[in-house]
């Protein structure tokens, strides 16, 4: 057994409401970028005013796109963002969270070499009520849209171009919790954590009129994912997106259920007996091979479920196919 106890599907990154679109990926190589959500005036107040134009990215990380910052990337026509989105990110801070160790698309200067994730409010209350603590595992996912008209090689089961263009949900990273910080005084590594958006005293105390959420909590990554001597890092980004990391069900899976939607997921059959919170009352059905199709609800951040031997086998296979 992996001995995680609790596992969390955690939705993070640009979406239709927080950002105005979806993060980009190249459907030929699987290269991707997770865009941080805009943070309004909160970043300025808490002293973490990081602008999109300040976050430098590796040149040509996405094939055919020459951008040096996240602001330039979002402004590229190939990503398809409208003028409202482009203007919005010039006026707001970037809420870069989670950190999952060295980030594949960032240049060295803004890169984060530790793992940390912050949560607050109702979402954090749900994590606490579900028993998420030290030893738990977060699996971070987001919705990604393809760039350009490049050939789809990574998800061949998505054979209708219009469906691919709607965007697909992919798991992109993980974090095993080594320590949970619930009070500002509990931060022991302030120098290394100083750029994380949840780490200032103001964020914990919520003194200003527009920070009304409570329960600010930071989950610090464990050094290692397993205790078996494998030395796999306790957090990380998958090298590139691929079919195994894709949550959205294929065209053939969805044909018998009517309209194709990105938010209908295909999950391994063991999820039928360990349905994650927030997905328990969703629309579930089964394929002939026993795998589950579930229409995920629109508004949630964290869905928690119990670890099982079947989950461990599935997760280890993801690591094997996506980290090498």
Backbone bond lengths (Angstrom), bond angles and torsions (degrees), N, CA, C in turn:
res aa  C-N    CA-C-N  psi(-1)  N-CA   C-N-CA  omega(-1)  CA-C   N-CA-C  phi
1 X - - - 1.463 - - 1.537 111.04 -
2 X 1.304 116.49 149.70 1.454 121.56 179.46 1.528 112.51 -76.49
3 X 1.331 117.81 -22.89 1.461 123.88 178.25 1.526 113.02 63.78
4 X 1.337 116.90 39.98 1.465 120.76 173.13 1.526 111.31 -84.55
5 X 1.314 117.53 -31.26 1.458 120.57 -175.61 1.514 110.82 78.98
6 X 1.323 117.07 -84.14 1.461 122.38 179.39 1.526 110.21 -102.62
7 X 1.334 115.49 140.80 1.457 122.18 175.95 1.523 107.75 -123.66
8 X 1.331 116.48 141.79 1.465 121.30 -174.96 1.524 110.37 -126.84
9 X 1.340 116.88 123.61 1.461 121.01 163.33 1.521 106.75 -80.52
10 X 1.332 117.77 119.55 1.461 121.92 -174.15 1.522 109.82 -122.74
11 X 1.324 116.60 118.55 1.471 122.58 -178.02 1.530 109.93 -87.54
12 X 1.338 116.85 116.96 1.461 120.55 -177.94 1.524 110.07 -141.58
13 X 1.349 115.39 145.55 1.451 121.53 178.86 1.524 111.73 112.57
14 X 1.317 115.95 176.14 1.462 123.46 179.24 1.528 110.95 -48.94
15 X 1.332 116.64 138.56 1.461 120.93 166.85 1.518 108.06 -145.83
16 X 1.313 117.07 -172.79 1.467 120.14 -172.82 1.521 112.44 -65.55
17 X 1.340 118.14 -29.05 1.464 120.31 -179.95 1.523 111.80 -97.71
18 X 1.329 117.81 -41.67 1.464 121.86 179.46 1.523 108.63 -98.26
19 X 1.308 116.37 82.91 1.456 121.25 -179.86 1.515 112.55 129.45
20 X 1.325 116.61 -44.55 1.462 120.12 178.83 1.509 113.70 97.43
21 X 1.323 117.42 23.97 1.454 120.78 179.42 1.518 109.81 171.91
22 X 1.328 116.66 -155.76 1.453 120.51 -174.95 1.527 110.45 -134.35
23 X 1.321 115.23 157.16 1.464 121.22 -179.39 1.528 110.70 -68.11
24 X 1.340 117.68 154.13 1.473 120.93 -175.88 1.534 113.15 -92.68
25 X 1.329 115.55 150.22 1.456 120.82 169.02 1.520 109.03 -145.82
26 X 1.329 114.90 156.31 1.459 121.28 178.00 1.526 108.40 -96.76
27 X 1.330 119.16 115.70 1.464 121.49 -174.60 1.523 114.35 -72.52
28 X 1.320 117.22 -3.89 1.459 119.93 177.82 1.529 111.84 -95.94
29 X 1.331 116.31 -39.48 1.466 120.21 -177.23 1.530 113.22 -106.49
30 X 1.333 117.43 -20.36 1.458 120.81 -175.57 1.512 113.63 84.16
31 X 1.342 118.98 -0.21 1.464 121.00 175.89 1.527 109.59 -61.63
32 X 1.327 116.42 144.77 1.469 119.25 -174.09 1.519 110.27 -151.63
33 X 1.330 114.90 166.08 1.462 123.06 173.09 1.523 107.06 -137.36
34 X 1.328 117.24 130.44 1.469 120.97 172.65 1.521 107.49 -93.02
35 X 1.325 116.51 114.95 1.461 120.62 -178.69 1.524 110.27 -82.66
36 X 1.341 118.68 126.88 1.466 120.99 176.44 1.524 110.77 -70.09
37 X 1.326 116.37 149.27 1.467 119.72 -177.69 1.527 110.48 -75.49
38 X 1.344 118.16 150.80 1.461 121.22 173.79 1.531 110.33 -67.58
39 X 1.350 116.42 145.06 1.461 121.27 -170.03 1.519 114.06 -118.70
40 X 1.303 119.43 11.33 1.453 120.57 176.88 1.519 113.05 58.13
41 X 1.342 116.37 -141.63 1.463 121.83 -177.60 1.517 112.86 -89.74
42 X 1.342 117.64 -3.64 1.462 119.73 -176.60 1.519 110.74 -63.49
43 X 1.322 116.99 -43.43 1.455 120.13 -179.23 1.514 112.32 -57.70
44 X 1.320 117.25 -38.73 1.463 121.07 178.89 1.528 110.32 -65.02
45 X 1.327 116.94 -42.04 1.455 119.96 -177.20 1.529 112.19 -67.37
46 X 1.331 117.43 -43.99 1.461 120.09 -174.64 1.518 113.15 -83.33
47 X 1.328 117.20 0.32 1.446 119.93 176.37 1.512 113.90 83.46
48 X 1.303 117.64 19.04 1.461 121.92 178.73 1.522 109.72 -120.36
49 X 1.306 115.84 50.88 1.458 120.96 -173.37 1.525 109.92 -81.43
50 X 1.333 115.73 82.45 1.455 121.43 177.66 1.520 109.04 -102.28
51 X 1.314 116.51 118.92 1.463 121.74 -178.03 1.525 111.02 -90.93
52 X 1.319 115.56 153.30 1.454 120.11 178.91 1.529 111.55 -59.28
53 X 1.338 116.41 -34.18 1.464 119.40 -179.28 1.532 111.97 -75.32
54 X 1.337 117.44 -10.38 1.461 120.74 177.68 1.530 112.51 -91.10
55 X 1.303 117.86 -13.12 1.459 121.18 -176.36 1.522 108.81 -91.81
56 X 1.321 116.35 105.58 1.460 122.27 -175.84 1.526 110.61 -83.72
57 X 1.322 115.72 139.70 1.460 120.74 179.73 1.527 109.71 -119.71
58 X 1.325 115.59 162.04 1.464 120.44 179.70 1.527 110.20 -68.65
59 X 1.319 118.33 135.41 1.467 120.50 179.34 1.528 111.09 -61.35
60 X 1.325 115.26 136.91 1.472 121.55 174.99 1.525 113.54 59.03
61 X 1.338 117.00 28.14 1.471 118.76 175.74 1.522 110.34 -60.90
62 X 1.331 115.60 -41.02 1.461 120.84 171.97 1.526 107.43 -95.97
63 X 1.318 118.32 123.60 1.468 121.23 -174.91 1.528 112.80 -54.14
64 X 1.311 115.60 130.18 1.462 121.02 175.90 1.509 114.75 83.31
65 X 1.329 117.76 0.83 1.467 120.56 -179.17 1.521 108.66 -118.23
66 X 1.308 116.41 117.25 1.457 122.12 -178.69 1.521 108.93 -105.39
67 X 1.321 116.07 93.12 1.460 121.96 179.33 1.520 107.68 -132.30
68 X 1.329 117.02 143.24 1.460 120.43 -178.11 1.516 113.18 -105.57
69 X 1.342 117.74 -14.31 1.461 121.60 177.96 1.526 108.98 -136.26
70 X 1.342 115.65 165.89 1.462 119.05 176.61 1.523 111.14 -64.38
71 X 1.330 117.85 -33.44 1.466 120.33 177.72 1.525 110.36 -62.73
72 X 1.330 117.03 -44.36 1.466 120.31 178.35 1.520 110.91 -65.33
73 X 1.333 117.06 -37.83 1.459 120.52 179.45 1.523 111.13 -62.42
74 X 1.334 116.43 -47.63 1.465 120.54 -178.91 1.522 111.15 -64.02
75 X 1.325 117.00 -28.79 1.469 121.22 -179.52 1.524 112.89 -80.69
76 X 1.332 117.98 -10.63 1.463 120.25 179.85 1.525 110.71 -66.15
77 X 1.318 116.84 134.75 1.456 121.28 -179.47 1.527 112.26 -60.85
78 X 1.334 116.91 -28.32 1.461 120.47 -177.66 1.516 112.90 -63.34
79 X 1.348 117.45 -22.32 1.464 120.24 179.78 1.523 112.20 -85.67
80 X 1.312 117.45 -17.75 1.463 121.04 172.50 1.508 116.53 76.31
81 X 1.333 119.31 17.34 1.458 120.10 178.96 1.533 110.15 -76.38
82 X 1.331 116.25 144.23 1.462 119.93 -179.98 1.529 110.66 -80.84
83 X 1.317 115.69 173.43 1.465 120.49 -176.28 1.523 112.29 -63.64
84 X 1.326 117.57 -31.67 1.464 120.61 179.71 1.528 110.49 -62.12
85 X 1.329 116.54 -44.27 1.463 120.62 178.93 1.518 110.14 -65.53
86 X 1.314 116.69 -45.77 1.464 120.98 -178.71 1.528 111.29 -60.44
87 X 1.322 116.92 -41.87 1.466 120.26 179.37 1.526 111.10 -70.59
88 X 1.317 116.38 -35.31 1.455 121.21 -177.03 1.525 112.05 -62.57
89 X 1.325 116.33 -41.53 1.461 118.15 -176.53 1.526 112.19 -74.56
90 X 1.324 118.46 -14.52 1.463 120.16 175.34 1.528 111.19 -79.65
91 X 1.320 117.76 -15.54 1.459 122.29 -176.30 1.523 113.60 -107.24
92 X 1.328 118.02 -6.77 1.459 120.62 -174.53 1.520 111.46 -126.27
93 X 1.324 114.61 160.57 1.459 120.48 176.28 1.527 109.62 -80.35
94 X 1.323 115.20 163.82 1.459 121.41 177.52 1.527 109.08 -101.68
95 X 1.320 117.00 122.21 1.463 121.61 178.72 1.531 107.80 -89.80
96 X 1.327 116.13 85.83 1.467 121.60 -175.25 1.528 108.98 -82.84
97 X 1.315 116.10 99.76 1.456 122.52 -176.33 1.526 107.89 -163.46
98 X 1.319 120.60 128.04 1.457 128.49 12.63 1.524 113.20 -85.24
99 X 1.334 114.87 166.64 1.454 122.62 165.49 1.523 106.89 -102.27
100 X 1.309 116.45 130.76 1.464 120.35 -177.64 1.523 110.56 -127.40
101 X 1.322 115.52 44.23 1.457 119.86 -177.30 1.515 111.02 79.88
102 X 1.336 118.09 -164.85 1.470 121.37 -178.57 1.526 111.44 -54.11
103 X 1.328 115.40 126.97 1.463 121.53 -173.38 1.532 109.89 -94.68
104 X 1.329 119.46 127.82 1.465 122.36 -172.72 1.518 115.12 -60.16
105 X 1.328 118.26 -27.67 1.467 119.22 -173.58 1.532 113.35 -103.75
106 X 1.323 118.16 -5.80 1.453 120.08 -178.69 1.520 111.78 -88.12
107 X 1.335 115.41 145.25 1.452 120.42 169.16 1.526 108.75 -69.88
108 X 1.300 117.28 169.40 1.462 120.73 -172.41 1.525 112.88 -63.84
109 X 1.325 118.37 -39.74 1.469 120.46 -171.53 1.531 114.02 -61.58
110 X 1.362 120.80 -40.29 1.453 118.60 179.48 1.532 113.72 -95.26
111 X 1.328 117.90 5.42 1.461 119.69 -172.16 1.527 110.97 -74.00
112 X 1.328 114.95 149.69 1.454 122.37 -178.68 1.525 108.37 -113.12
113 X 1.310 116.74 126.54 1.457 119.93 -174.44 1.521 113.10 -104.35
114 X 1.328 116.02 12.12 1.459 119.78 174.01 1.522 108.29 -122.91
115 X 1.317 116.33 169.63 1.459 121.01 178.76 1.515 110.85 -109.83
116 X 1.314 117.14 129.38 1.457 121.35 178.54 1.526 109.28 -158.77
117 X 1.322 114.81 147.40 1.458 121.46 177.78 1.513 108.58 -144.14
118 X 1.338 117.25 132.42 1.459 121.64 -179.92 1.518 112.14 -111.72
119 X 1.332 115.39 143.57 1.465 120.71 176.62 1.519 108.88 -143.86
120 X 1.331 115.94 160.10 1.462 121.08 -175.93 1.521 109.92 -157.35
121 X 1.333 116.15 178.08 1.450 122.28 173.02 1.515 114.33 60.93
122 X 1.337 115.21 -144.85 1.462 121.76 -176.46 1.520 111.53 -62.41
123 X 1.333 116.45 -39.35 1.461 119.84 -179.27 1.526 111.03 -62.87
124 X 1.333 116.86 -41.77 1.469 119.65 178.68 1.525 110.93 -69.29
125 X 1.324 117.51 -37.38 1.463 119.80 176.83 1.523 110.57 -60.18
126 X 1.327 116.20 -38.28 1.466 119.88 178.18 1.532 110.61 -64.96
127 X 1.345 117.16 -43.72 1.461 119.83 178.24 1.527 110.94 -60.23
128 X 1.320 116.47 -42.61 1.466 120.06 179.90 1.523 110.92 -65.15
129 X 1.330 116.75 -44.41 1.460 120.56 -178.92 1.529 112.19 -65.13
130 X 1.331 116.14 -27.50 1.463 120.94 -179.99 1.529 112.42 -86.86
131 X 1.338 117.09 -0.50 1.454 120.60 176.85 1.515 115.71 82.25
132 X 1.341 117.41 20.76 1.468 120.50 178.30 1.519 108.74 -73.06
133 X 1.328 116.45 122.77 1.462 121.38 -173.55 1.523 108.68 -154.70
134 X 1.321 116.37 -162.49 1.457 120.68 177.95 1.523 110.17 -56.04
135 X 1.327 115.71 135.15 1.450 121.69 -177.87 1.514 114.44 94.16
136 X 1.344 118.24 -15.64 1.463 121.26 178.81 1.528 110.60 -71.39
137 X 1.314 115.53 161.48 1.469 121.70 -177.23 1.516 110.22 -121.70
138 X 1.330 117.19 126.90 1.457 123.23 171.69 1.528 109.12 -97.88
139 X 1.339 116.23 133.77 1.453 122.67 169.41 1.530 107.03 -114.25
140 X 1.311 116.46 111.75 1.462 121.10 -175.60 1.526 110.46 -89.86
141 X 1.321 115.36 136.27 1.458 120.43 179.29 1.517 109.61 -137.37
142 X 1.326 115.31 162.70 1.458 121.39 177.49 1.525 108.19 -156.83
143 X 1.311 115.08 172.47 1.462 120.70 176.83 1.523 109.14 -100.45
144 X 1.322 115.73 130.06 1.464 122.09 -175.46 1.528 110.13 -121.56
145 X 1.344 115.14 139.38 1.460 121.16 175.29 1.527 109.66 -110.30
146 X 1.336 117.20 145.20 1.470 119.79 -178.70 1.525 111.74 -73.22
147 X 1.310 115.77 153.33 1.457 120.63 175.10 1.531 108.86 -100.44
148 X 1.319 115.60 143.86 1.460 121.41 175.11 1.518 113.27 61.52
149 X 1.302 116.21 -159.23 1.461 123.08 179.80 1.523 110.80 -115.14
150 X 1.338 115.92 36.71 1.445 120.44 -175.93 1.522 111.20 -73.50
151 X 1.305 115.79 152.53 1.462 121.92 -177.90 1.521 111.06 -63.80
152 X 1.333 116.44 136.51 1.456 121.71 179.47 1.527 109.96 -82.41
153 X 1.326 115.69 105.40 1.455 120.68 179.56 1.517 113.08 -107.81
154 X 1.335 117.86 -21.60 1.460 118.51 -171.51 1.525 113.19 -88.92
155 X 1.336 118.27 -24.21 1.465 120.78 176.58 1.528 108.02 -130.10
156 X 1.327 118.07 74.39 1.469 120.72 -174.60 1.523 113.67 -63.79
157 X 1.333 118.08 -19.63 1.466 120.53 178.09 1.525 112.07 -72.21
158 X 1.333 116.98 -9.85 1.455 121.23 175.73 1.525 106.44 -96.73
159 X 1.344 116.47 85.60 1.457 119.47 -170.80 1.520 113.92 -99.55
160 X 1.324 118.22 -1.51 1.468 121.35 175.25 1.531 107.83 -100.54
161 X 1.340 118.01 113.34 1.467 120.73 -174.04 1.526 113.62 -54.79
162 X 1.336 117.11 -36.16 1.459 120.04 -178.52 1.523 111.39 -63.86
163 X 1.334 116.45 -32.39 1.468 119.36 178.61 1.524 110.47 -70.44
164 X 1.295 117.41 -43.02 1.455 120.92 177.01 1.525 110.59 -59.81
165 X 1.319 116.53 -39.71 1.457 121.07 -178.51 1.527 113.29 -66.62
166 X 1.336 116.92 -20.34 1.469 120.61 176.84 1.528 111.50 -71.44
167 X 1.306 116.39 -17.06 1.459 120.82 -178.05 1.517 111.42 97.73
168 X 1.321 116.43 149.41 1.455 122.82 -178.64 1.524 109.54 -127.72
169 X 1.335 115.44 148.28 1.457 120.42 175.36 1.529 109.86 -87.23
170 X 1.345 115.25 129.30 1.460 121.62 177.62 1.530 109.51 -129.80
171 X 1.326 116.34 144.60 1.462 121.23 163.78 1.524 107.42 -76.09
172 X 1.328 117.51 133.08 1.468 118.90 -177.56 1.523 113.72 -122.90
173 X 1.342 119.09 -10.64 1.450 118.46 -178.28 1.517 112.47 -169.10
174 X 1.319 115.83 174.10 1.463 121.55 -177.92 1.530 110.13 -143.05
175 X 1.325 115.35 159.70 1.460 122.10 174.07 1.519 108.79 -152.17
176 X 1.332 115.85 119.63 1.464 121.40 171.67 1.520 107.88 -91.59
177 X 1.312 117.19 128.09 1.459 122.04 -174.14 1.534 110.06 -76.44
178 X 1.335 115.00 121.99 1.454 120.38 175.10 1.513 112.67 -100.77
179 X 1.356 115.49 -30.36 1.459 120.76 -179.51 1.522 108.64 -151.16
180 X 1.333 116.00 144.43 1.459 121.63 176.99 1.525 108.79 -115.38
181 X 1.336 116.39 123.42 1.466 122.41 -179.79 1.520 108.41 -104.81
182 X 1.329 116.54 117.97 1.467 121.59 -178.74 1.527 113.08 -112.55
183 X 1.324 117.23 -11.64 1.461 121.81 178.82 1.529 108.94 -133.93
184 X 1.326 115.02 149.48 1.458 119.39 -179.15 1.526 111.45 -58.65
185 X 1.324 117.03 -36.32 1.460 121.26 -178.18 1.521 112.44 -66.33
186 X 1.314 117.77 -15.78 1.463 121.22 -178.14 1.530 112.73 -84.34
187 X 1.332 117.16 -6.83 1.463 120.08 178.56 1.520 108.80 -74.13
188 X 1.309 117.12 115.95 1.462 122.36 -176.02 1.530 112.48 -105.23
189 X 1.302 116.88 -6.92 1.466 120.05 -175.41 1.520 108.76 -131.55
190 X 1.325 115.19 56.47 1.463 120.82 -172.35 1.524 112.46 -60.77
191 X 1.317 117.20 -35.98 1.465 120.18 -177.39 1.523 111.10 -63.26
192 X 1.350 117.09 -43.08 1.464 120.64 -178.57 1.528 111.11 -76.65
193 X 1.329 116.87 -27.42 1.462 120.37 -176.55 1.529 112.96 -96.55
194 X 1.319 118.20 1.26 1.455 120.40 -166.63 1.525 113.52 -61.68
195 X 1.333 118.91 -22.41 1.463 119.42 -178.93 1.528 113.08 -91.76
196 X 1.326 117.91 -7.82 1.469 118.98 -179.20 1.530 109.59 -69.98
197 X 1.344 118.84 136.86 1.468 120.65 -172.95 1.523 115.13 -67.47
198 X 1.333 119.48 -14.84 1.468 120.28 -176.33 1.526 113.65 -100.87
199 X 1.342 118.96 7.02 1.459 119.11 -166.17 1.524 115.75 -99.83
200 X 1.326 120.89 0.30 1.458 119.83 -179.31 1.532 110.79 -84.87
201 X 1.313 115.09 158.37 1.461 120.81 178.74 1.523 110.87 -62.03
202 X 1.342 116.80 -35.78 1.462 120.46 179.45 1.522 111.41 -61.38
203 X 1.331 117.42 -37.44 1.464 120.62 -178.80 1.522 110.81 -67.73
204 X 1.329 117.08 -35.07 1.455 119.80 177.93 1.528 112.32 -74.85
205 X 1.335 116.86 -35.46 1.458 119.56 -174.02 1.521 113.92 -92.93
206 X 1.337 118.23 -20.18 1.468 121.88 174.81 1.531 112.20 53.61
207 X 1.329 116.73 60.58 1.456 120.67 -174.46 1.525 113.83 -85.93
208 X 1.322 117.81 -20.01 1.465 119.25 -172.39 1.537 110.97 -92.46
209 X 1.335 118.15 167.23 1.468 120.80 -173.36 1.514 115.46 -71.44
210 X 1.351 120.09 -19.47 1.458 118.84 -176.14 1.517 113.31 -105.93
211 X 1.337 117.97 0.41 1.462 121.09 173.87 1.528 108.10 -103.81
212 X 1.311 116.61 87.32 1.463 120.95 -174.67 1.530 113.25 -103.21
213 X 1.316 118.03 -4.76 1.451 120.05 -179.70 1.532 110.56 -76.32
214 X 1.323 115.20 152.88 1.455 120.80 -177.54 1.528 109.73 -117.67
215 X 1.326 114.45 -179.84 1.469 122.06 171.32 1.520 113.36 68.72
216 X 1.324 119.36 28.48 1.459 119.41 178.65 1.524 110.02 -53.08
217 X 1.313 116.55 126.17 1.462 122.98 -174.95 1.523 109.02 -140.33
218 X 1.332 116.22 140.76 1.459 121.21 178.23 1.522 108.86 -120.20
219 X 1.317 115.43 128.16 1.456 122.07 177.54 1.536 107.77 -101.16
220 X 1.332 115.56 115.15 1.459 121.68 -179.03 1.528 108.77 -94.78
221 X 1.317 116.59 134.68 1.463 120.52 -177.09 1.528 111.90 -69.37
222 X 1.322 115.02 143.76 1.452 121.64 170.95 1.532 108.87 -69.30
223 X 1.331 116.75 159.79 1.460 119.55 179.99 1.520 111.46 -66.31
224 X 1.336 116.23 -41.51 1.454 120.85 -177.37 1.526 110.56 -126.61
225 X 1.325 115.80 150.29 1.456 121.72 -179.79 1.524 111.79 -75.43
226 X 1.333 116.54 -39.67 1.462 122.08 -179.16 1.526 109.72 -123.60
227 X 1.315 115.67 159.50 1.459 121.38 178.06 1.524 111.27 -103.06
228 X 1.321 116.69 37.16 1.460 121.22 -175.15 1.527 112.99 -113.16
229 X 1.335 115.86 11.17 1.450 119.04 179.83 1.512 114.88 81.90
230 X 1.329 117.64 6.30 1.465 120.34 -178.41 1.529 112.92 -74.24
231 X 1.352 116.66 -18.89 1.470 122.98 177.19 1.521 113.81 63.94
232 X 1.325 118.23 19.43 1.464 120.08 174.21 1.521 108.57 -72.00
233 X 1.328 116.58 131.60 1.461 121.82 -173.91 1.523 111.91 -59.14
234 X 1.331 115.55 147.73 1.457 120.84 -179.76 1.510 114.00 -69.42
235 X 1.318 117.66 -10.97 1.461 121.06 174.19 1.524 108.07 -147.98
236 X 1.325 116.42 160.25 1.449 118.57 178.28 1.513 112.38 175.04
237 X 1.321 115.33 164.68 1.462 123.52 173.19 1.527 108.18 -100.32
238 X 1.315 117.13 137.09 1.460 118.88 172.09 1.525 108.51 -64.80
239 X 1.320 114.84 141.62 1.472 121.43 -171.88 1.524 111.69 -55.42
240 X 1.319 117.09 -44.00 1.466 122.31 178.28 1.520 107.84 -155.81
241 X 1.305 116.53 161.42 1.460 121.10 178.01 1.528 109.52 -76.96
242 X 1.331 116.22 146.45 1.456 120.62 178.90 1.520 110.17 -152.40
243 X 1.301 116.43 178.69 1.456 121.99 -176.24 1.520 111.92 -59.43
244 X 1.346 117.68 -39.31 1.454 121.07 -177.25 1.526 112.00 -66.82
245 X 1.323 117.31 -28.80 1.465 121.24 -179.95 1.524 112.48 -87.16
246 X 1.326 117.77 -7.34 1.459 121.52 -177.55 1.524 110.54 -77.37
247 X 1.326 116.82 126.40 1.458 122.45 178.36 1.529 111.66 -91.82
248 X 1.327 117.58 -33.91 1.466 120.41 -179.17 1.525 110.36 -62.22
249 X 1.330 116.26 133.74 1.458 121.43 -178.00 1.523 110.57 -68.55
250 X 1.319 115.38 149.88 1.465 121.55 -178.40 1.527 110.84 -69.51
251 X 1.338 115.34 168.73 1.463 120.39 177.51 1.523 110.98 -59.25
252 X 1.323 117.26 -45.10 1.464 120.00 -177.57 1.518 111.87 -65.72
253 X 1.346 117.80 -34.50 1.469 120.63 177.20 1.526 111.91 -64.00
254 X 1.335 116.01 -36.85 1.462 119.99 -171.83 1.531 113.51 -91.96
255 X 1.316 117.94 -8.68 1.468 120.27 -173.79 1.528 112.79 -56.99
256 X 1.325 116.92 -40.59 1.468 119.53 -175.34 1.527 113.03 -79.94
257 X 1.351 116.80 -4.09 1.461 119.74 -175.01 1.524 112.34 -107.33
258 X 1.311 116.98 10.74 1.462 119.53 177.93 1.512 112.63 91.93
259 X 1.313 116.98 -136.75 1.455 122.36 -174.47 1.526 111.61 -59.52
260 X 1.339 116.51 134.30 1.459 121.65 175.87 1.524 109.36 -75.33
261 X 1.339 117.14 133.32 1.459 121.16 177.98 1.529 109.23 -138.57
262 X 1.335 118.04 140.10 1.467 120.68 179.17 1.521 112.74 -61.39
263 X 1.346 117.10 -28.57 1.463 121.07 -175.23 1.525 113.14 -85.02
264 X 1.329 118.10 9.31 1.465 119.35 168.56 1.520 107.35 -94.16
265 X 1.326 115.68 115.09 1.451 121.46 -174.27 1.518 111.46 -98.74
266 X 1.312 114.73 152.47 1.465 122.20 168.36 1.521 107.86 -108.44
267 X 1.333 116.88 117.62 1.456 122.20 -178.11 1.527 109.95 -120.70
268 X 1.336 118.00 151.67 1.467 120.52 177.15 1.530 111.49 -56.92
269 X 1.308 116.22 156.10 1.464 121.62 -171.42 1.516 113.45 -62.68
270 X 1.338 118.77 -24.58 1.469 119.15 -178.64 1.523 112.44 -65.82
271 X 1.352 117.42 -18.30 1.459 119.37 178.40 1.528 112.10 -68.43
272 X 1.321 118.32 -18.17 1.462 120.25 179.23 1.527 111.58 -64.47
273 X 1.327 117.45 -27.31 1.465 120.38 -179.74 1.532 112.55 -105.40
274 X 1.317 117.65 -3.70 1.459 121.00 176.39 1.525 108.86 -136.32
275 X 1.328 115.69 60.68 1.466 120.14 -175.01 1.526 110.78 -68.44
276 X 1.343 117.18 131.36 1.459 120.45 -179.30 1.534 111.56 -65.21
277 X 1.334 115.20 150.16 1.461 120.10 173.44 1.522 109.29 -56.37
278 X 1.302 116.95 152.97 1.464 125.04 -174.76 1.526 112.92 71.49
279 X 1.313 117.99 -16.65 1.461 120.51 176.19 1.521 111.31 -108.24
280 X 1.317 117.55 -3.73 1.459 120.73 -174.17 1.520 112.31 -65.35
281 X 1.320 117.16 -33.03 1.465 120.79 -178.93 1.527 112.59 -100.17
282 X 1.314 116.80 10.32 1.469 121.09 179.32 1.528 110.09 -74.94
283 X 1.334 115.78 176.14 1.467 120.99 177.96 1.526 109.26 -81.96
284 X 1.324 116.52 115.37 1.458 122.52 -179.00 1.524 110.33 -114.61
285 X 1.323 116.41 142.89 1.465 121.92 172.23 1.521 107.54 -148.66
286 X 1.336 116.60 173.30 1.457 120.69 -176.24 1.513 111.74 -124.53
287 X 1.337 114.88 144.94 1.451 121.57 169.47 1.527 109.54 -84.77
288 X 1.313 116.53 168.59 1.459 120.59 179.48 1.524 111.98 -62.23
289 X 1.333 117.27 -29.31 1.462 119.82 179.38 1.521 113.16 -83.22
290 X 1.334 116.86 4.94 1.451 121.34 178.53 1.505 115.35 91.14
291 X 1.327 118.10 -11.70 1.459 120.49 178.34 1.525 110.33 -65.83
292 X 1.321 115.47 157.79 1.466 121.59 -174.45 1.530 111.27 -101.85
293 X 1.324 115.13 141.16 1.456 121.79 167.96 1.519 107.38 -112.68
294 X 1.321 116.44 126.17 1.458 120.49 -177.80 1.517 109.39 -135.54
295 X 1.321 114.95 132.32 1.462 121.35 176.66 1.515 107.85 -90.28
296 X 1.338 116.66 106.10 1.455 119.54 -173.27 1.526 110.38 -75.64
297 X 1.340 117.27 143.24 1.466 120.39 178.89 1.521 111.06 -68.46
298 X 1.321 116.19 162.83 1.451 121.00 -171.34 1.511 116.20 -78.77
299 X 1.339 118.63 -33.08 1.452 120.20 -170.86 1.521 111.26 -122.12
300 X 1.311 117.27 97.16 1.462 122.78 171.75 1.515 107.94 -164.69
301 X 1.318 116.47 158.71 1.461 120.83 179.36 1.521 112.50 -114.85
302 X 1.328 117.73 -42.32 1.453 121.05 -172.79 1.530 110.28 -127.22
303 X 1.330 117.27 126.18 1.462 122.82 176.20 1.523 108.04 -122.55
304 X 1.334 116.71 122.98 1.459 122.61 -169.23 1.527 110.19 -110.49
305 X 1.331 116.46 141.77 1.454 120.49 174.51 1.521 109.67 -147.29
306 X 1.336 115.64 167.12 1.456 121.83 -178.48 1.531 110.56 -83.57
307 X 1.328 115.03 138.96 1.453 120.55 173.57 1.535 109.88 -64.77
308 X 1.321 115.43 149.94 1.458 121.51 175.65 1.529 108.32 -144.58
309 X 1.323 116.62 167.58 1.458 120.01 177.67 1.526 110.47 -62.20
310 X 1.347 116.45 -38.20 1.469 119.97 178.86 1.524 110.72 -64.67
311 X 1.349 116.96 -39.40 1.465 119.19 177.09 1.522 110.22 -62.14
312 X 1.333 117.19 -44.69 1.468 120.59 -178.34 1.524 111.04 -58.47
313 X 1.322 116.89 -41.93 1.460 120.41 179.04 1.523 110.73 -63.97
314 X 1.328 116.45 -42.24 1.467 121.18 179.14 1.530 110.77 -65.14
315 X 1.325 117.13 -46.62 1.462 121.27 -178.42 1.523 111.04 -64.42
316 X 1.320 117.03 -42.80 1.473 120.14 178.79 1.521 111.35 -63.33
317 X 1.332 116.60 -32.70 1.462 119.42 176.10 1.524 111.21 -69.02
318 X 1.339 116.96 -37.94 1.478 120.33 174.40 1.515 110.55 -58.84
319 X 1.335 116.01 -45.71 1.461 119.76 -180.00 1.533 111.20 -62.61
320 X 1.317 115.74 -40.67 1.458 120.36 -177.63 1.521 112.08 -64.80
321 X 1.341 116.24 -41.55 1.466 119.92 -175.40 1.523 112.90 -87.01
322 X 1.332 118.34 -16.14 1.465 120.56 -170.90 1.515 114.73 -118.68
323 X 1.322 117.96 -4.38 1.475 120.31 -178.46 1.522 112.49 -113.91
324 X 1.316 117.98 -8.21 1.462 120.40 -177.04 1.523 111.38 -92.27
